Amino acid sequence: MVAPDAPHSIGDHDRIDDANDISPIGYHSNDAEWQRTWWHRKDNVYHGLEESITMLLDVWNSGNFIGILGFSQGSRLAHIITVIHRITNGSAFRGLEFVVHVSGYGDCPLPDNLSLYLRNRWGTLSNVESENELIDIPNLHVMGEQDKLVIPLSSLALTTFYKNPVKYTHPGGHHVPVKAGDVQKYLQFFRDLKPRTYSHDNLAECCHPDLEHEQAQIDEVAALSQIFPTEFKLLSEANILDHEDPTDYSQDGRTYRHPIRYSILLRPAEDNDQDQKLWPPKDIHLCIEYSRDYPDSTPNIKLIHDMNYLEFSMQQSDALISVVRMSMEEELGMPCVMGAIYAARDFLDSGRLAASNILAEHVENLGEPRAVNVDEEVVNGNDYGSTILRSSSARRKAECNEQGLEIAELMLHSSQCNAAGDDTSIGKGGFWKYTVGLIGKPSAGKSTFFNAATGFARQRGAGKEHDLAEGGATMAPHPFTTIDPNVGFCLVPAPYGACPEDGGGADVLSKNGLVLGSTHGRDSKGRRLLSVCLKDVAGLVPGAYKGRGKGNKFLDDLTDADVLVHVVDSSGLSDAEGNMIASDEMSNETNHPLTDLAWVRNELVEWVFTNVASKWDSVVRRGRDKLVGMFSGYKQSQRFVMNIFSAVETYVKEKEGRDLFDNLEVWDEGDLHRLVSAFLAVRFPMTLALNKSDLQSSAKFIADIEANLPIYGAYSGTGSAMVLNSPVLVFPVHDMLTYEPLPGMTQYAISDSSLPNVGMVSCLGHVGGIAPSQWDATKHIYTQFLAKSNAKPSLRDVLQMKPGSTVEDVFLGLKWMGALEGEFVRAEGAMNIGDKPRLVSKGDVIGKHNRILRVMTTKRKVWQSS
């Protein structure tokens, strides 16, 4: 048992009026400086509560504690801790099994400053007074009949916040009863506790992320350990696999126990240029603990240091935590720690740490605690303009934008020239949740396009389970019908050459009496249909990057997309904001669609350009790594970003004879525009969908567009957008002679929410397409057993993998889907139908050469045992 001292002295009562604190310590004595308190209360603000909880968290995390006993004000603090434990779903005070309240009180509201502390520390905005949700941990409430300071009625009020409260009333007053009969009551409470073992294995299991989140977390840890080699320190347990390289934090280097926890020193290890007066006198480490579904939720964070409150005040700590938290919330859904580190360093470099103390005192004097936006309130009038990035003429920026497009076109062309699926130059492997983003001005027809393409998924009721649009995207003849993005499944044909049946492979199957299969069907040209996500975001207007229209919310919604489809009003009958300017009979009053292409592209460029330029002073100080980190924030790996940087650097070296990234301090706006332009064109390759093409005014505009392609980052007016950024297609099979599917994949082929419904299957049939293999045309349902044939469909299933994926990535993906069990034994692969299979190792990169894959494991499922 540990009894920590409260961090505050009662002698501080002169600073804050504590007269209305219900706790029994609000009295004066000659020994007040030596007596401690958990907070000083003024109205319903518990000043110092944050410091107390932070201190207790450190104590809790340093030992193997399972319960809390609190007396009087300590009981009040114990209750607040159980509330925090509940709201954070057990992340705070992990493993808490019971609480004992002695002379506790519950007839007053929770402190007003608790919500702000929760948000700053855990990003939690839940209603902390959710009275309908009782605290569900074993609890004992001890109260004294003669207690005059906390009367039994107040103690009974506290029991109403708990499930199944155990109550014990002793005959004494305001003290902890310890007579023999009292001790027996405590012991009986502990004997009645249901065994709740929180071993390390149990905790790891309950905190273990799914495969996709785990991969993202380990990838970020490995990247951070390389970016901050001397500042990074792993705090959670891990088993080292590669003893020759103990600094390898990748999945190949070690296995992790979840949740992963580590710290990063905020003061750069090799930076001697800092103004030491702006930073605290001692080192501060930012401690990160991943939540189960990070990066789709923010991690738990805290600051680690050994400074006292005079060296580093609570107000300064709160301000720094707030900056880190805001940075993380801005990048929610993507790895955000590196951005948070740079945000913290920028905050400290700028001198805002000292200013936060002054600001906090001003706010406190107003008697109204609130969230402080340090950027907004301390640095008045800051438009985030750089004092170092040199300005450029409009002509220079336009020329550099074109150069960026030229670089991107060369990179995309090189990628497409590789055999389909053999490009391993970009990114980290794993399953690819392929997403197509719909962009365009308001009322261009994006939502109509979305409804037409995804109606089959909505009809299958996928919305509730998969967060997809159920009932369709709202459509209306006015701008901004779409506010929040709509997401749904749609089907696109696989790029030619990516499938084994292309180029005569299907004929080989037919000659051998085998039936070519497909999970989602085939189009009228016989091309395999792939399921992808389609995302329809709010319409874009000129100036969105400055906040007009739906502003940056629209642009941020695009970061999930792998390719973009620009839906264009080819009739020219609406202005840039989607308002009608003419009817078809008045086609002399038109807006040329090429104008829309130009400004939409410009909005995307200025969106990224402004984000990067606003931090340019820091980029120059930190160098190339900072720049890589900022571009990686758009949901791309550092390897991807480095490839683009290398292409831009080579281009400038050849054209201008200078080393681009070694001299960031001499960059101008044109240099940054070139880089942003190239990055966007590779990161978001774009195709066009020409809407309203049946109107009379459209013909001439469509001809102009086709004559000028590629233009403004758009490479094609027709065809599959997936051609511009293709996944690696892998075909898992159970047998390398018949290519029959894994029996473990059957459930996916008959019940996945991405499968087309009866309406879509009917449409496929009417246009000459082919229904999915498991579709029963008579019963109009998906079924495991097809009466018409006993033949199992060959090459039915396909997995979409990221470039760089390995055989092991495929194996892990199949395990995650429930198609395989056990450990990897061996695998064999082939390129074409009829090829002799060859053995492949789990470290082999997946490509066209081994896309037909059979994986064998140690543990057999029921179907494997037969």
PAGU-952070 format. One record per residue (C-alpha): residue in three letters; x, y, z. Coordinates in pm, whole numbers, plus 50000, padded with zeros to 5 digits. Layout:
AlaXYZ;...
//
This chain:
Met500005000050000;Val501265034649912;Ala499955067050065;Pro501205095649845;Asp501285130949982;Ala499085156949818;Pro501125181649609;His499665213949751;Ser500185231550081;Ile497225243850284;Gly499325274750341;Asp498505285149985;His494965293750097;Asp495765331050080;Arg496145328249704;Ile492765312049645;Asp489745314649869;Asp489065279549991;Ala486335287950236;Asn483615270350043;Asp485505237250009;Ile483415210450170;Ser486505191050273;Pro487585193150638;Ile490995208350567;Gly489845243750508;Tyr491085255950846;His494135275750957;Ser496925265051189;Asn500515273251258;Asp501435241151075;Ala499485249750761;Glu502585250550544;Trp503245214150634;Gln499685202050583;Arg498725190950235;Thr495645193150013;Trp494675178849675;Trp493255211849551;His492135246749649;Arg488505252149564;Lys487025284849445;Asp483335282549353;Asn483255249549161;Val486785251349022;Tyr489285227849189;His492545246849143;Gly495445222349141;Leu493295191649063;Glu495185186148737;Glu498535184648917;Ser497155160049171;Ile495755136348909;Thr498935138348702;Met501035130249008;Leu498805100749103;Leu498885087548748;Asp502675086948764;Val502525068449096;Trp499905044048962;Asn501875036448647;Ser505065030548844;Gly503615001449044;Asn501234972049027;Phe498244988349197;Ile494684974749177;Gly492614996949407;Ile492165030849572;Leu491145040349927;Gly490215076549987;Phe489235095050302;Ser487225127550303;Gln488735150050036;Gly490775119849929;Ser487525101049877;Arg486315129249657;Leu489515125949453;Ala489065088049440;His485595093349296;Ile486955117249030;Ile489575090848942;Thr486895064148891;Val484985088448667;Ile488115094348459;His488745056748448;Arg485225051148313;Ile485275079348057;Thr488665068747914;Asn487415032647887;Gly490035021148133;Ser493005038147968;Ala493595059848275;Phe494455041148597;Arg494555009048399;Gly493704977948601;Leu491624995748867;Glu489644967949040;Phe487974984749339;Val487525017149531;Val486905022849902;His485335055850010;Val485595066550374;Ser483615097850466;Gly483055104250098;Tyr480555129449968;Gly478545130549646;Asp476035158449695;Cys477945183649483;Pro478725185149109;Leu482005174548954;Pro484515203148919;Asp484095226748627;Asn487725223148521;Leu487565185348487;Ser486235185848128;Leu489105207848007;Tyr491635185148177;Leu490105154348016;Arg490205170147671;Asn493795182247704;Arg495065149447848;Trp492965122947671;Gly491055141747403;Thr487845130847577;Leu484795153247534;Ser482255130047695;Asn479685143347939;Val481495137748266;Glu478225138848459;Ser476515111248263;Glu474345100948556;Asn472655073448356;Glu475955054848324;Leu476875041548668;Ile480445033148764;Asp480784995648738;Ile483654985648967;Pro483344970449319;Asn482894998649571;Leu482695001549950;His481295032350126;Val482185037550493;Met480445065250688;Gly480275076151056;Glu477045081151244;Gln478585109751444;Asp480435125451150;Lys479705162851167;Leu481965173250875;Val480645148450617;Ile477235137550735;Pro476025102550637;Leu473475117750399;Ser476315132250191;Ser478055098450187;Leu474865081050079;Ala474585105849791;Leu477915092949661;Thr476625057049649;Thr474065067049382;Phe476865070149125;Tyr477885033449156;Lys476494999549065;Asn475874976249361;Pro477344998749634;Val478404981849958;Lys477625004250258;Tyr478995002850612;Thr478095027150892;His480285028151203;Pro479315045651529;Gly482195070651522;Gly482825104551363;His485115118651093;His487905092651086;Val488895059650930;Pro487565032451162;Val490155005551241;Lys488684985651529;Ala488514947851496;Gly484874948251381;Asp485634975451126;Val488594956250987;Gln486374925750941;Lys484044946650723;Tyr486964956450502;Leu488164920450480;Gln484694907850392;Phe484484933250110;Phe487794921049969;Arg486784884350006;Asp483584891149811;Leu485464906449520;Lys485144885849207;Pro488554875249080;Arg489584899648809;Thr493104891048708;Tyr494854918548517;Ser498024900848414;His500214915948147;Asp498804890947899;Asn495224900447982;Leu495994937447946;Ala497814931847619;Glu494874912147483;Cys492264938347576;Cys494454966047433;His495564947447121;Pro494664966146803;Asp493404949246489;Leu495814940746209;Glu495464973546020;His495864995846327;Glu498714974846464;Gln500594978146138;Ala500135015846134;Gln501335018646495;Ile504464997646444;Asp505275015746120;Glu505135049046301;Val507305036646588;Ala509915024046342;Ala509865056946153;Leu510125078246468;Ser513055057746596;Gln514925066246276;Ile513905102946265;Phe514705108646634;Pro517405082246700;Thr518795098047019;Glu515545113347144;Phe513375082047110;Lys512955057347398;Leu510625027247400;Leu508885023647739;Ser506574993747682;Glu507764958047659;Ala509034942947334;Asn510984911947236;Ile514004919047017;Leu514114895946714;Asp517154910546538;His519964910346796;Glu522434922146535;Asp520504954746503;Pro518914963946839;Thr517854997446691;Asp515444980346449;Tyr511964988946577;Ser510134975246272;Gln507984943946273;Asp510994924146158;Gly513104937346445;Arg510824931146744;Thr507434919846863;Tyr505464944347075;Arg503264941147381;His500294964347348;Pro499574991747421;Ile502815005447277;Arg504275033247491;Tyr507355054547425;Ser508805088947487;Ile510565114547268;Leu512815141947401;Leu511405175147284;Arg514745193447286;Pro516545183346962;Ala519645163547050;Glu521945181646806;Asp520375216246800;Asn522625242146962;Asp520905271946803;Gln518015273947047;Asp517545304147264;Gln517925286947601;Lys515835313847770;Leu512795303247568;Trp512935266847679;Pro512475252548028;Pro515715247848223;Lys515535209648208;Asp514565183847950;Ile510945174847875;His509915142047718;Leu506575137047544;Cys505215103047645;Ile502885085947396;Glu500635056047463;Tyr498655043147167;Ser494965037047207;Arg493595005147059;Asp492285021346740;Tyr495055047046688;Pro495515064846443;Asp491715067046415;Ser491725081046768;Thr494265103046941;Pro496845086347168;Asn497185091947542;Ile499885117647611;Lys501735132047909;Leu504885151947977;Ile507775136048166;His510265158648345;Asp511815163748687;Met511205201148724;Asn509375216849013;Tyr506415240248970;Leu508625271148980;Glu510745258348693;Phe507815245748485;Ser504365256448600;Met501095238048553;Gln499875266048328;Gln502885261048102;Ser502385223448105;Asp498705227648012;Ala499585251647729;Leu502175227847585;Ile499825197847616;Ser497085218347447;Val499355226047150;Val500255189247116;Arg496625178447147;Met495405203346885;Ser498105191746643;Met497035155646690;Glu493345163346647;Glu494085181446321;Glu495715149746184;Leu493185125046325;Gly493065093846111;Met496745094646020;Pro500015090346215;Cys500295123046402;Val503135120446653;Met505855135746438;Gly503645165646359;Ala502915169246730;Ile506645168846815;Tyr507325196546565;Ala504305216146691;Ala505685213847046;Arg509145224646936;Asp507735253846738;Phe505775264047046;Leu508895263647263;Asp511125279846999;Ser508715308846957;Gly508815319647320;Arg505125312447374;Leu505865291347681;Ala506555322047897;Ala503625340347740;Ser501295311547835;Asn501985318348203;Ile500955354648167;Leu497875345247967;Ala496825318448215;Glu497085343148502;His494935367748307;Val492305340948245;Glu492385330148610;Asn491845366048720;Leu488685366148514;Gly487515337148729;Glu486515316448426;Pro488745287348319;Arg488605279847950;Ala490615263947669;Val493485285747556;Asn494435287847190;Val497995299747235;Asp498565305846866;Glu495515328146851;Glu495835348047171;Val499555352447228;Val500725360246878;Asn498275387046774;Gly497755392246403;Asn499935362846300;Asp498825351445953;Tyr501465324045963;Gly503425340545680;Ser507065330445662;Thr509805356145705;Ile512285333945519;Leu510475319545214;Arg511145344244936;Ser508265357144728;Ser507895349044358;Ser506055364344069;Ala502815348843947;Arg504595338443629;Arg507375320943822;Lys504855301744034;Ala502845291643725;Glu506005278843554;Cys507025258843860;Asn503535244043889;Glu503825231743531;Gln507255217343606;Gly505765198343899;Leu503115183443671;Glu505825173643424;Ile507785155843698;Ala504655137843821;Glu503715126743470;Leu507155111143427;Met506815092943760;Leu503305080043684;His504315069643334;Ser507315050843472;Ser505085033343724;Gln502545023343457;Cys505285010443227;Asn506234984643489;Ala504454951443463;Ala501164954643647;Gly501704949044014;Asp505504948943998;Asp506104984444118;Thr507624981044466;Ser509155015644483;Ile506455032844686;Gly505115026745032;Lys504744999645292;Gly502864967745223;Gly499554954945355;Phe495884954245261;Trp494814984145055;Lys491434999145138;Tyr491355015644797;Thr489435048444794;Val488315070144502;Gly487535106244590;Leu484955126744401;Ile485795163744370;Gly484355192944182;Lys482475225144232;Pro479005225344392;Ser476155211844179;Ala478525196043927;Gly476805162443977;Lys479085145144229;Ser476265132144449;Thr474325120144145;Phe477445101744031;Phe477895087644382;Asn474305075044404;Ala474495058644063;Ala477795041444142;Thr477045030044498;Gly473305023344498;Phe473864986044507;Ala475914988344827;Arg473335009945001;Gln470534986144904;Arg472404958645087;Gly472184979645402;Ala475924984245447;Gly475605018445603;Lys475155009445970;Glu477904983645982;His480515000145765;Asp479785037045806;Leu478675039245446;Ala475985061145299;Glu472625044545357;Gly469755057645151;Gly471995076944914;Ala473655110844904;Thr471305140444918;Met470715156744578;Ala469195190744500;Pro469575217544230;His471515241544454;Pro475065244444592;Phe476305226344906;Thr473685199044910;Thr476475177045046;Ile477865188845381;Asp479515158045534;Pro481225133245301;Asn479275103245171;Val481145070145155;Gly480045038044984;Phe481235007944783;Cys481395008744406;Leu482804985944136;Val485614994143894;Pro487224971843632;Ala490694958743710;Pro493484974243501;Tyr494264953043197;Gly497164929443259;Ala496724928843635;Cys494754895943631;Pro495984861343522;Glu492994856743289;Asp494014886743076;Gly495774879542747;Gly494424844542684;Gly494534830243035;Ala490784824643039;Asp491044802642727;Val493534780042905;Leu491024774443186;Ser488234767342943;Lys490294741142756;Asn490874723243086;Gly487164723343169;Leu487524749443443;Val485194778643507;Leu486684813143556;Gly485224829443867;Ser484914864244018;Thr483654875844356;His482004907844233;Gly481244899143872;Arg482544911443536;Asp481644939943304;Ser480494937442943;Lys484114934642825;Gly484784905443057;Arg486974925943290;Arg487034915843655;Leu485194940543879;Leu486914951944198;Ser485214966644503;Val486565000644612;Cys485355028344840;Leu483895059344679;Lys483975091944876;Asp481825121844780;Val482855153744959;Ala481305188344972;Gly481645210244664;Leu484795231144629;Val484685268744563;Pro487485293244480;Gly489265303544800;Ala488415271544990;Tyr491995269045115;Lys491365302645287;Gly488165289545447;Arg485535298845188;Gly482605275345133;Lys483305243945332;Gly486965254045335;Asn489675231445468;Lys487065206645595;Phe486505197045231;Leu490205194545162;Asp490945174345475;Asp488205149845376;Leu490255141645066;Thr493265127545250;Asp491755092345246;Ala491585091544866;Asp494075072444651;Val492875087244321;Leu490495115444238;Val487645117543991;His486925153643903;Val483225155943815;Val482995184443563;Asp479905203143450;Ser480745200443081;Ser477725221542980;Gly479325253843106;Leu475935265443240;Ser476995271543603;Asp479515294843761;Ala482435285543985;Glu480165282844289;Gly477585260644119;Asn474965287244051;Met473135285743718;Ile474175313943486;Ala472265303843173;Ser469895278943019;Asp470935256742727;Glu469175280442485;Met471335309342611;Ser474625291142570;Asn476475322942479;Glu476535330342853;Thr478695301242962;Asn481615292443188;His484235271643009;Pro484905239143202;Leu488655243643148;Thr488375273343383;Asp486925250443648;Leu489775225743596;Ala492285253743651;Trp490945267943976;Val490115234144130;Arg493705223444072;Asn494895256644216;Glu492835251344534;Leu494505217744595;Val497965232644539;Glu497345262844760;Trp495905240545033;Val499185221545071;Phe501385251344983;Thr499855272945257;Asn500175245345516;Val503865240445440;Ala504735277245387;Ser503255286345724;Lys505935264645889;Trp508795274145655;Asp510865291245922;Ser510825258646116;Val511535238545799;Val514715258545739;Arg515825252946099;Arg515025215846102;Gly515975207645745;Arg514805180945508;Asp513435157745778;Lys510905183845885;Leu509765188145524;Val509445150545477;Gly507385148645794;Met504965175445679;Phe504305158745345;Ser504015124645514;Gly501115139745706;Tyr498925135945397;Lys498615098645469;Gln501685087745280;Ser504795069145388;Gln508125086645411;Arg509405064045138;Phe506685076744906;Val507565112744989;Met511305106744950;Asn510755092344601;Ile508985124344497;Phe511655146044658;Ser514315126544470;Ala512535131344136;Val512125168744197;Glu515735171944308;Thr516995154043997;Tyr514845175943773;Val516125208443928;Lys519715196043919;Glu519415189243547;Lys517495221143464;Glu519125246443695;Gly522315229443818;Arg521635234644190;Asp521195212044490;Leu517625218744596;Phe517215203744942;Asp520645213145075;Asn519785249945053;Leu516275254045188;Glu517085288845315;Val517275302344956;Trp514005287044836;Asp511335309244691;Glu507595303544651;Gly508195289144306;Asp510435261544444;Leu507785251744697;His505025253344433;Arg507025229544213;Leu507385204544496;Val503725207044601;Ser502545204044241;Ala504575172344184;Phe503505157344516;Leu499795163344456;Ala499835149644103;Val501475117244222;Arg499605115444554;Phe496215122944396;Pro496285112644028;Met493105125443865;Thr490715115043594;Leu487675133843462;Ala483965125543460;Leu482245148943214;Asn478715153743344;Lys475755169043153;Ser477375158442827;Asp473935153842668;Leu473235191342670;Gln473695210942350;Ser476385234042486;Ser478605205242601;Ala479875192842266;Lys482355220942198;Phe483605221142557;Ile484195183642561;Ala486175186442239;Asp488345213742393;Ile489005192942703;Glu489965161742507;Ala492255182042281;Asn494165196342579;Leu494615165242794;Pro496635160443005;Ile495965194043166;Tyr495815207743521;Gly496725174343672;Ala493995154943486;Tyr495415126843275;Ser492395111043115;Gly488825118343026;Thr487715082243016;Gly488675048743160;Ser489345035743507;Ala490855059643757;Met492555029643913;Val494915027443614;Leu496645058643746;Asn497485043244083;Ser497075005744072;Pro497084981844367;Val498884948544349;Leu496274921644284;Val496824888044453;Phe494764856944381;Pro494734832644678;Val493894796744583;His493514763044751;Asp494954742944462;Met497544753344202;Leu496134730343932;Thr492444738843943;Tyr492884773144107;Glu489824766244319;Pro489264791944598;Leu490154788244962;Pro487064773945137;Gly487744799045414;Met486974827145169;Thr483464814745097;Gln481834835345370;Tyr483334866845220;Ala482094857244873;Ile478484852644987;Ser477964878445262;Asp480354907845236;Ser478564941345226;Ser480484951944915;Leu478724925744698;Pro476234939044441;Asn472584932844513;Val469884919744285;Gly469434953344112;Met473104957144027;Val473404920943920;Ser470424926643691;Cys472134957243543;Leu475274937043477;Gly473234911043292;His471424936743076;Val474664952342954;Gly476304918942881;Gly478244915243204;Ile478654884543425;Ala477154879743771;Pro479334871544076;Ser480304834744104;Gln478204827644413;Trp475034844244279;Asp472004821744241;Ala470084836843948;Thr466974816344028;Lys466624825544395;His468284859744357;Ile470554853944655;Tyr474194846044723;Thr474674809744816;Gln477504786344904;Phe476074758444690;Leu475204762744324;Ala472984735244187;Lys473814741343821;Ser477404729743852;Asn479684711744089;Ala482694729743945;Lys484324753944183;Pro485064787844026;Ser488744792043947;Leu490564823644055;Arg487384836644215;Asp488954857544488;Val491304886944465;Leu493054907744732;Gln494084943744677;Met497534948944829;Lys499754979344860;Pro502934980644649;Gly505784965844849;Ser503564939245012;Thr505174905745089;Val503894870145095;Glu503724873445474;Asp501454903945437;Val499074882745229;Phe499214854545485;Leu498434878345773;Gly495614893645573;Leu494054859645507;Lys494314851245878;Trp492614883945964;Met489794875445723;Gly489424841145887;Ala490464822345573;Leu493564806845733;Glu494744796946081;Gly498034786746235;Glu501564797446144;Phe503134801645803;Val504884770345670;Arg505484776845302;Ala503884791144992;Glu504014786744619;Gly503204811544350;Ala502804815543976;Met502364843643727;Asn500044829643462;Ile497424802643438;Gly499164769943355;Asp502584780943482;Lys504474756543700;Pro504254769344062;Arg507494777044243;Leu508224780144612;Val508254815244754;Ser509364826845098;Lys507254848345325;Gly509634877545272;Asp509234877444893;Val507614908644752;Ile504304902844581;Gly504094912344215;Lys502874900443882;His505404871843890;Asn503784854544191;Arg500244868544197;Ile498574834144202;Leu499404822844555;Arg498844792244769;Val499764795345137;Met500184765245368;Thr500004767945749;Thr500554746246057;Lys497024747946202;Arg494214735645987;Lys490654748745980;Val487824723645943;Trp487944726045565;Gln491724720945568;Ser491424688845769;Ser489104671845523;
//
